[in-house]
Amino acid sequence: MEKQTMITGASGEIGAAIAMKLASEGHQLFLHYNQNNAAIEELSQQLPEDCIKGVIQADLSSGDGLRNFLEQIPNEITHLVMTSGAAYYGLFQDMKDEEMDAMLHLHVTSPWKITRAIIPEMIRRKCGNIILITSIWGQQGASCEVAYSSVKGAQNTFIKALAKELGPSQIYVNGVSPGFIDTRMNHHLTDTEKQQLVEDIPLQRAGLPEDVAGAVSFLCSDQSSYIQGEVIGVNGAFS
């Protein structure tokens, strides 16, 4: 069966690396982005033209944006890879209600509703693959990233529970949990702070988006045919 793959957050470095990797393995891609149209255009130029089936722009942190996305998502999706995410850095007590609501909507409500929308067709075909990009902080928690840690922890539990529910229908549900990856999300850190993090990582380097893409590729392959409900750490033993 032809692999028809939706990647949310494809304009981010991790999403783009996943798109490049899966395209090289024959996946037909539907790409989602929110604001960074320039990044999507650059990615589109790097991908084989015939592998891009569609591009959807939508803000998944809002109700209107999610509804817009759901109206455009195709029925033939065989693989769903959700990479959309945004961090909040600061004291939990200083978070505004609207910031909390946006974090919950982007990381919890949207994955719920997007997954719910594609499940019926996957069940009908008795095949499918759902992968969420979570975070090491969803397992361990991080000071000054309490909300982010909370919603990523919710994603981890969602993966484990949904995998049990959909396993009998031969639908795979797993996650990839990156540690410190060298992306724009971490550009708020100073060089000294980055070096301190690297020193705490046994492999002595920051991860790359391609490291995450490799794990996603594995979960999309036949080599992972007995892996279900797992959250695979990609963190250089930073745990």
VMD Tcl script that draws the C-alpha trace (Angstrom):
set ca {
  {0.00 0.00 0.00}
  {1.26 3.47 -0.87}
  {2.32 5.44 2.21}
  {0.28 8.65 2.44}
  {1.82 10.62 5.30}
  {0.62 13.77 7.06}
  {3.32 15.70 8.94}
  {2.15 18.50 11.22}
  {4.69 21.18 12.02}
  {6.68 20.43 8.86}
  {8.13 23.94 8.80}
  {10.14 23.24 11.98}
  {13.59 21.73 11.79}
  {12.50 18.37 13.18}
  {9.40 18.25 10.98}
  {11.45 19.14 7.90}
  {14.07 16.49 8.67}
  {11.30 13.90 9.03}
  {9.80 14.99 5.72}
  {13.15 14.66 3.96}
  {13.78 11.22 5.45}
  {10.34 9.79 4.71}
  {10.30 11.24 1.19}
  {13.57 9.41 0.49}
  {11.80 6.20 1.53}
  {8.88 6.62 -0.83}
  {6.27 8.34 1.33}
  {3.77 10.68 -0.32}
  {3.55 13.76 1.90}
  {0.93 16.17 3.13}
  {2.72 19.03 4.89}
  {1.25 21.27 7.57}
  {2.63 24.54 8.87}
  {1.38 27.52 10.87}
  {3.32 30.72 10.17}
  {6.64 29.90 8.51}
  {5.65 29.83 4.85}
  {9.24 30.55 3.80}
  {10.46 27.37 5.51}
  {7.75 25.29 3.81}
  {8.66 26.74 0.43}
  {12.33 25.96 1.03}
  {11.46 22.42 2.12}
  {9.23 21.94 -0.93}
  {12.12 22.89 -3.21}
  {14.34 20.27 -1.57}
  {11.79 17.47 -1.85}
  {10.96 15.59 -5.06}
  {8.06 17.46 -6.61}
  {5.95 14.37 -7.11}
  {6.11 13.38 -3.41}
  {4.14 16.41 -2.12}
  {0.43 15.70 -2.20}
  {-0.70 18.87 -0.45}
  {0.18 21.70 1.94}
  {-2.13 22.92 4.72}
  {-1.72 26.15 6.70}
  {-3.45 26.22 10.08}
  {-2.87 27.43 13.64}
  {-3.40 24.28 15.71}
  {-3.25 26.24 18.97}
  {-6.68 27.76 18.25}
  {-10.14 26.31 17.76}
  {-10.65 28.04 14.41}
  {-7.28 26.88 13.14}
  {-7.95 23.29 14.12}
  {-11.34 23.33 12.43}
  {-9.71 24.70 9.28}
  {-7.15 21.89 9.38}
  {-9.75 19.17 9.90}
  {-11.75 20.43 6.93}
  {-8.72 19.91 4.68}
  {-7.20 16.68 6.00}
  {-7.54 13.92 3.37}
  {-9.15 10.56 4.04}
  {-6.35 8.47 2.62}
  {-3.80 9.12 5.38}
  {-1.87 5.96 6.29}
  {0.78 7.63 8.50}
  {0.31 10.60 10.82}
  {3.41 12.24 12.31}
  {2.66 15.08 14.71}
  {5.62 17.35 15.38}
  {3.80 20.65 16.10}
  {4.87 22.17 19.37}
  {5.74 25.35 21.22}
  {7.51 25.84 24.52}
  {6.81 28.30 27.33}
  {9.79 29.40 29.41}
  {9.14 31.07 32.72}
  {7.63 30.61 36.15}
  {4.37 28.68 36.10}
  {2.74 31.27 38.38}
  {3.35 33.94 35.74}
  {1.51 32.14 32.93}
  {-1.59 33.86 31.61}
  {-4.82 31.93 31.07}
  {-4.63 32.39 27.30}
  {-1.07 31.02 27.25}
  {-2.19 27.94 29.16}
  {-5.17 27.46 26.85}
  {-2.96 27.72 23.74}
  {-0.49 25.14 25.12}
  {-3.28 22.70 25.92}
  {-4.94 23.17 22.55}
  {-1.74 22.75 20.54}
  {-0.32 19.75 22.37}
  {-3.40 17.90 23.66}
  {-6.69 18.94 22.06}
  {-5.38 19.11 18.49}
  {-3.63 15.71 18.57}
  {-6.80 14.23 20.07}
  {-9.11 15.62 17.40}
  {-6.76 15.06 14.46}
  {-6.26 11.45 15.51}
  {-9.98 10.95 16.06}
  {-10.64 12.21 12.53}
  {-8.32 9.71 10.82}
  {-9.01 6.63 12.95}
  {-12.23 5.43 11.24}
  {-10.59 5.04 7.83}
  {-7.55 3.36 9.37}
  {-9.81 0.91 11.17}
  {-11.66 0.19 7.94}
  {-8.35 -0.64 6.23}
  {-6.96 -2.45 9.30}
  {-3.69 -0.56 9.06}
  {-2.22 2.76 10.07}
  {0.63 4.42 11.91}
  {0.38 7.32 14.36}
  {3.55 8.91 15.78}
  {3.82 11.86 18.16}
  {7.02 13.81 18.81}
  {6.94 14.36 22.56}
  {9.80 15.47 24.83}
  {12.14 14.21 27.52}
  {10.48 16.77 29.82}
  {7.19 14.90 29.47}
  {8.85 12.04 31.36}
  {11.03 13.95 33.80}
  {9.58 17.44 34.11}
  {11.58 20.66 33.91}
  {11.68 23.73 36.11}
  {10.39 26.84 34.29}
  {8.79 24.54 31.70}
  {5.99 23.19 33.88}
  {3.20 23.64 31.34}
  {5.28 22.20 28.50}
  {6.28 19.23 30.65}
  {2.63 18.67 31.58}
  {1.26 18.61 28.04}
  {4.11 16.41 26.80}
  {3.40 14.02 29.67}
  {-0.21 13.94 28.52}
  {0.96 13.02 25.03}
  {3.00 10.13 26.40}
  {-0.01 8.72 28.25}
  {-2.23 9.26 25.19}
  {0.20 7.16 23.14}
  {0.21 4.27 25.60}
  {-3.57 4.21 26.06}
  {-4.49 4.62 22.39}
  {-2.00 1.92 21.39}
  {-3.93 -0.57 23.52}
  {-7.23 0.52 22.03}
  {-6.13 0.43 18.38}
  {-3.75 -2.53 18.50}
  {-6.46 -5.08 17.61}
  {-7.10 -3.07 14.43}
  {-3.41 -3.26 13.46}
  {-2.94 0.48 13.91}
  {0.41 1.38 15.41}
  {0.69 4.22 17.94}
  {4.11 5.26 19.23}
  {6.13 8.31 20.16}
  {9.62 9.73 19.85}
  {10.90 11.71 22.82}
  {13.82 13.99 21.96}
  {16.24 15.32 24.53}
  {18.35 18.40 23.81}
  {18.11 18.89 20.05}
  {19.90 21.77 18.33}
  {16.89 23.64 16.92}
  {15.42 27.14 17.02}
  {13.33 26.13 20.04}
  {16.54 26.18 22.09}
  {17.99 29.40 20.70}
  {16.97 31.27 23.84}
  {19.82 29.48 25.62}
  {23.20 31.13 25.86}
  {26.30 29.38 24.55}
  {27.33 28.73 28.15}
  {23.96 27.16 28.98}
  {24.13 24.97 25.88}
  {27.62 23.82 26.79}
  {26.48 22.94 30.30}
  {23.70 20.82 28.85}
  {26.06 19.05 26.46}
  {28.41 18.25 29.34}
  {25.53 16.44 31.06}
  {24.85 14.28 27.98}
  {26.91 11.07 27.93}
  {27.33 11.24 24.15}
  {28.76 14.76 24.61}
  {26.80 16.44 21.85}
  {23.45 17.96 21.15}
  {21.05 15.91 19.09}
  {20.24 16.79 15.50}
  {16.83 16.87 13.80}
  {18.08 13.99 11.65}
  {18.50 11.87 14.78}
  {14.79 12.26 15.50}
  {13.92 11.62 11.86}
  {15.82 8.32 11.99}
  {13.69 7.11 14.89}
  {10.49 8.11 13.08}
  {11.67 6.30 9.95}
  {12.23 3.15 12.01}
  {8.73 3.34 13.50}
  {7.28 3.72 10.00}
  {9.12 0.62 8.76}
  {8.35 -3.09 8.90}
  {11.33 -3.48 11.26}
  {9.18 -2.06 14.08}
  {6.26 -4.43 13.51}
  {6.13 -5.55 17.16}
  {6.63 -2.14 18.74}
  {3.41 -0.65 20.05}
  {2.66 1.98 22.69}
  {6.31 2.92 23.14}
  {7.92 6.33 23.57}
  {11.44 6.01 22.19}
  {14.01 8.33 23.75}
  {16.40 10.13 21.41}
  {18.54 11.89 23.97}
  {22.10 10.56 24.06}
  {21.38 9.02 27.50}
  {20.48 12.46 28.87}
  {17.92 11.08 31.31}
}
mol new
graphics top color blue
foreach p $ca { graphics top sphere $p radius 0.5 }
foreach p [lrange $ca 0 end-1] q [lrange $ca 1 end] { graphics top cylinder $p $q radius 0.2 }
display resetview
